[in-house]
Amino acid sequence: MKQRLVLNQSLQWKMNQSLYQSIEILQLTGMELYDYMKQVAEENPLIEEVQPIDKELISQFRKTDYSIDEMNTAELTLYDQLKSNLYVLDIKDKSLLPVIIFGIDSLNEDGYIDIAMEEWADYCKVELTTVKRALSYIQLLEPAGIGARDLTECIQLQLKQMNIDAPYISTLMSEDIALLAEENSYQISLNYEITEEKAQKLIESIKLCHPKPGKLLTPTKTEFIIPEASIYKEDTEWKISFFNWSSPAIQINNQYNNQDLKGEAASFVKKKRKEVEMLQQALDYRSSTLEKVIRIIVEKQLPFFETGPKMLKPLTLSELSAQLDLHISTISRAIRQKYVQTVHGVIPLKYFLQREVQKGAGVASIVIKHILKELINLEDKSRPLSDEKIKQLMEERYQIKIARRTIMKYRDELQIPSSVKRKGANNNEK
């Protein structure tokens, strides 16, 4: 048991020494990145200075609200986010829902099932086969790896999403984990009768797996809402300008280059130089990934930048993933807690990812909410608009065809009372 624990730790360290740092840095906001860099600089004498940030410029962004996103759902816990995404699953047996929800509530913060399957079945008073079906649905949710029972299954789920077929991964993780830690593609290819190229691809794919997928959904609160970049129009062209805190520059102390170091001193400097190189690679990866994502968002949501919220288009992580040839989890990490400054205010990148109100409609749900709120704000208070009337106005004025129940659903989400209650409230005020 002890040997396996050591090997698991070795694998995680080896797999993630460079990639995990890239993943961690990719998720950081500009301010979090600056703080992280300062901490690294304190531990590495080769880093002479981290580019200072413009505190005066930051002060203008010191606010904790932004009007354009006030209609978006408030930040949810890991459990709330997973439950709210159950609609994407085609669950025909509705009696299975309580079992699925119990399973979601039984996840730990890392996203792993924290209860024995038999215990889960006992609590829900169902057969073990029912619990297994419920688990299979949970494991279809994003991010990949959610609902795993151990690290091996977590990696298997993520490899499956990457379309990596490796039926031997369980054996590889349990019996030949040292080969993964050493990235020994040659021996893996021999042991599992695959080509060395396929073995190397498998190793690289495992490096992309997140060992704690639940952390990708853990909400964090920020004191400052500070944009990574400014999106503005110059002449007829839309441009993106990144603020200096989005990608801090590091100044290297070169005095060690001219010293004839030996033994432990030479090894120490070599190690610290390697850390600097890995750090720079991680910074470059963060910058390039974030820029790619923002550029495609500007391209896809150009009508929004030109006109405003009513022109926001449906856009999903899957679409961005296909367009950029990046993994969905990479994009999800890149936009986490990231904001951009626009002519319409400081806006979170996740705001630009909106689901379609109904398949084929070509209208983002947030647009419906925006129009709905506007119509009700402008209504005759003595004769409030019914849901049916709002439905008709949307079709007449905006050529948007949606069901009355959808109007009712979004009105409830916006916490707007029905027309009867609005009229009653208006009469009481008189």
N, C-alpha and C positions, 0 to 999 in steps of 0.2 A: 504493500500500500504506500509506504514511504517513498519507494523508488518511483512509483507511478506519479505521485504528487510532484516530485522533483522534476520528472520528465515533462509533466504538464506545464509547470512553471517555466521550464527551459524553452518549451515550444512557444508559449505565449510571449516570452521575452524575445526570442529569436524572430518569431513571425512579426512582432509588432514594433521592434526596436526602431525601425525607420518608418514603416507604414503607419503604426499606431500614432506616432508623433504627427504624421501628416494628417491623419483622421482627426486627432485632437485639435490641431491648429486650424483645420478647415472649419470646425464647428465654432471656434471662438469668434466673438465680436471684435471689432477694432480695438476697443478699450481693453477687453480681456486679453487680446493678443499682446498689446503693449505691456500690460502687467506681467504676462507670462515671459515675455522677452527680457524684461528687467530682472526677473528672478533667475532666468538662465544665465544672464550676464554676470550675476553675482557669483555663480558657481563655475564660470569658465573664464580664466584669466586672458584667454585669447580674444575675447570680446571686449574691446575698449569702450565702446559706447553704443547705445541704442538711440536711434534718431528721436529727438524730443518731439512731443506733440504740441500742437497749437492750442493752448488752453483758452485763449480768447475766442477762438473760433468755436471751440466746444461749448462755451458758455451760452451761445445762442440756441443750442439744441437742448438745453437743460429743461425739459418738460416731460411729463409722464403721460400726456394724452395727445391724441391726434384725431381730429374730427372725421377725417375721411374713412377711418376704419371703425368708427363707433358702432356700425351695424354688424360687424363681424363677431362671431362667437368669442366669448371670453376665453382666456387661456385655460385649458383643461388639464386634469391629471392624466397620467398614463392610462388608467382604467377608463376614465371618461372618453378619452380619444378613441380607444379601441372599441368601446360600446357604440360610439357615435358613427363608427365606420362599418358596423355590421350590415348596413343597408347595401353594401357592395356585394355581399354574399347572397347567393341564390338558395336561401334556406326554405325549402318547401314544407318541411315538417316543423310547424311553429311551436310544437310542444318541446322542441329541442332548445329553444331560446333560453329558458331559465337555466338549463344545464350549461349552456355556453357562457352565459353571464356569470354563473357561479365560478366557472373555470377562469374567466378573465379576472374576477376578484381574487382568485387564488394565485395569481402571478406575483412573483417578488419584483423588486425594483429593477432588476436586471432583465426582466421579461421571461423568466423561467417559471414553469409550473412548480408551485411550492407545496404540493399536496400529492399524496399517493393516489393512484387511479382508483383503487378500491375504496379509499376513504371518500373520495369525490362521489363515487357511485352511492355510497351509504348516505351521505348528506342529502343527495338529490333524490334518494329512493328510486334509483333506476338501475338497469343492468350495466355491467361493465362495457358491453358492446356499445351502448348508448353514449357513455362517457368518451369512448374512443372516437366515435363519430363527432361529438362536440369538440374534442381536441383537434380533430382534423380541420374543422372550420376555423378555429382560433389560429391555427398555423398557416392559414391562407391570408391572414391580415398582414398589413405593413406595420413596421419594417420586417423583412424576412428574418426568421429566427425566433420570432415571438412564439411562446407556447412550447418551447423545447424543454425536454426533461433533463438534458445534460449538455455539455459543451459539444460533444460529438453530434448529437441530433441538431443542435443549433447551427453548426457548420453545414450539416447535410441539407437543412432547409434552405440555407442561403445559396449553396451550390446548385440546388434544384432550380431556384429562381434564375440563376445564371445559365441554366441549361447545360450544366456540367454533369455528365453521367458517370458516377463513380460508385458502383454498388459495393466496392471493397473499402470504402472510406471508414466504415466502422472498425474493421480489422486493422486498417492502417493506423487509426487513431489510438487503438488499444494496444496493439502489439509492436508497431513500428513507429511510434511517436518520435523516437530519437532521430529517425531518418528525416522526418519533417522538420524537426528543430535544426538539423544540420543542412537542410535543403539539399539532401542527397538524391537528386533526381535519377542518377544512374542506378543506384541500388533499388530504389522504388520501382523503376521500370523493370528490373530483373525479377523482383519479388512478386510483382503483380502482372507480369507478362503484358506490359504496355510499352509503347515507344517512349524514349526518353523525352521527346518533345511533349508528349501528352502528360508525362509525369511532371515536367517543369511547369506546364500550364496549370496543372492541378495545384501545385505549390503556390503559384502566383495567385490563383483564385482563392485559396484558403487565406492568404495574406489579406485579401479584400474583405473577408468576413469579419463582422463585428462580434467580439465574444460576449458583449452585454447589450443586445439590441434594445432592451427596455430603456436604456439610458438615452436613446435617441428620441424618446417621447417624454422624458421627464421635463416638466416645465421649469423654467428659471425666471426669476424676477430681476429686472434691471432697474437701477436707480435712474439711469440716463437713457434716453432714446437718441442715439447718435448714428447718423447715416454713414455707410461705408463709402458711398459715392454720390455724386450729383449728376442728374440726368437733365440736360438742358438743350435748347435749340439755338444753333448758331447759323444765321442766314436761313437756309432751308434744310439743314442737316441736324439730326439729333445726335448729341455726343454724350460720352460718359467720362467723368473726371473723378478719379479716386482720391480721397483725402489721405493725408500722410499717415494717419494712424491705422489705416486699413492694411498697410504693408510696411511696417517699420524697417528702416534700413539699419544694418549693423556695421559698425566700423571695427576692423580687425587690428589687433595689436601685433605688428610685424617684428617686434624686437626678438621674438623667439626664433625667427628664421635665420638669424645671423649667429646664433649661439651653437657651439659644438657640444651638444648634450649627449650624455651616455646613460646606459642602464635605465633605472626607474624614471629618471627625469625625462629621457627621450621617449619612453613608453607613455608617460603621462601627457606630454605635449602632443604626441601622435594621436592619443585617444581624444583629447580635447579638440584637435584639429578636425578629426572625423566627426565629432559632435557638431561642430560649426557647419561642416559640409552638409550633414543631414538636416540641420536646422534650415539652412538656406534652401535646400531642395524642397522642404516642407512649406516654406514661405512662398516659394515660386509656384508650387502646386496650388496653394490656397489662392494666390492672386490670379493665376490663369483660369482656374475653375470658376471662381467668382465672376471674373470678367466674362467668360463664355456664357454663364447662366444669365447674367444681367443683360448682355447683348441680345440674346435670343428672346428674353422677356420684352425688351424694348421693341424688337422686331414684331413679335406676336401681338403685343398690346399697343401698337402705334396709335390706333384710334383713341385710346385712353389718354395718351400723352398729348395728343392734338386737341382733344375735345373735353375729356373729363370722365367721371365715373360711369355715366350712362352708356359709354361706348366700350366698357370692359368686356372682353371676350372670354368664353370658357377656355380654360387651359389646365392641363393636369401634369403631374410629375411624370407620368408615362410618356406623354407627348414630348416633354423636354428631354427625357431619357433617350427617346428614339432620335430626336433631332440632333442631339449633341453627342450621341454614342457614349453616354456616361451612365453608370449604374444609378438606379432610382435612389438608393441609399446615399450615394455621393451627392446628388442634387439636394436631397433632404437635409444633409448635414451642411451643405454650402449655404442654404438660405436660412438656417436656424438663427433666429433672433437678429437677422440682418435687415437694415433699413436703407432706403435711398431717399435723397432729397429731390423732389420734383416741383414743378410749378403748381401742383395741387397739394403740396405739403410733404412732410416727412412720412414715408409709407413703408410698412414691412414688406419684404419680398414675397412672403406667403400670401399677401393680399392679391397678388397678380395671378395666383393659382385658384381658379374658381371652377366649381363643377357646373355642368350644363343643367338648366332648370328642368329640362326633359329631353330625352334622346332625340336628336335631329332638330331641336329648336334653334340651336346656335346662339342661345342667350344665356349669359351667366346668371346664377341665382342672385348674386349681389346686386345686379342691375334691377331685377324685379323688386328687390327690397327697397332699393333707392327710389324707384318710381312709385312704389306703393306708399312709402313714407311721404313723398312729395305730394301725391294726390290727396292724401288724408290731411296733410297740413293746410292745403288750399281749399278743402271742401267747405261747403256752407254748413256751419256748425248747427244750424237749426234743422238741417236735413242731411245728416251724415251719409256717406256713400256705403251702400251694402257691398258685400263681397262680390255679388253678381254684377253690380254696376261697375265696380273697379275692374272686373274681368272684361267687361264690354269696352271700357275706356282704354284699357291697355291694347286691345285689338284695334280700336278705331284710331287712336293717336300714335301708337308705336308699332302697330302690326305684329304684336306679340300675342300668340294664342296659347293660353294656359288654362288649366281647369280651375274651377272655383275653389275646390278643396286645397289647391296649391296656394291660392291667395290667402285662405284661412290659415294654412300652415305657417306661411311667412309672416302673417300679421301676428300670430301667436309668438313666433320667435322674436319679433320686434317688441313684444309686450304691449301691443296696441289693442284695446278693447274692441268688441264688436260694435257695429253701428248703433244697435239698440242701447248698449251701455254708454257709448259716447254721447248719444242724444240725452240720455238720462243724466249724465254728469253735467252736461251743458245747462240743462233745465235747473239742476240743483244750484249751479253757480248763480243763476238769475234770482 
